[in-house]
Amino acid sequence: MSDPTTEGYTVATEEVEAMVRNLCAYALGEPDPLQRYADLTYQQVLFDGIVTALQRERGRALADLVVSGVPVADVAAKTNLATVPRVRKLISTAGQTERVKAAARPVKAVPAPPQPPEPVEIAATGKRMLTEAERVALGLPPAVPVPRARPVRRRRKAAA
């Protein structure tokens, strides 16, 4: 059965035979013809499932290309699919149609966040103290002068 999405890709008969021998060796070695038939039929169904899974993964890869910004026509040309409907069919097979449509929708412009105020120049004094603006920006309470304790007066004891 020929798949139009794989046109341009060929495989030699010897490669197919070698793959069948490698993957189906147990079933091919079965001496009972009825059991061999059942085993090979099961493996054919399994490989049909693998083909479907490979098509799905190819569709995801194409969807990734389109979502990343590559136009569908370019995807068709670069992947040897030749037509846009083939690209869309593989994307649809992968269940990626909504994701591709969402990526193609124009994004509403989000207003840019307000710019922070210009930093205040502080003269180098050798000591670093926060300015009132920096305290507010850090969420600290405003600076208030710290009351200083008066030095304790020492009384001289009277000589007794």
Residue pairs with C-beta under 8 A, 6 or more apart in sequence:
3 55
4 86
5 55
5 58
5 81
5 86
5 89
5 90
7 80
7 82
8 80
9 80
20 28
21 28
23 43
23 47
24 39
24 40
24 43
26 39
27 36
27 39
27 40
27 42
27 43
28 36
28 40
30 36
30 39
55 90
55 93
55 94
56 93
56 94
56 95
57 94
58 90
58 94
59 90
59 91
59 92
59 93
59 94
59 95
59 96
60 94
60 96
62 75
62 79
62 87
62 90
62 91
62 94
62 96
63 91
63 94
63 96
63 99
63 100
65 75
66 72
66 75
66 87
66 91
66 100
66 103
66 104
67 99
67 100
67 103
70 78
72 84
72 87
72 88
73 84
75 81
75 87
76 82
76 83
76 84
76 86
76 87
79 87
81 87
81 90
88 97
91 97
91 100
117 133
120 131
120 133
120 134
122 131
130 138
130 140
130 143
132 142
132 143
135 141
135 142
135 143
136 142
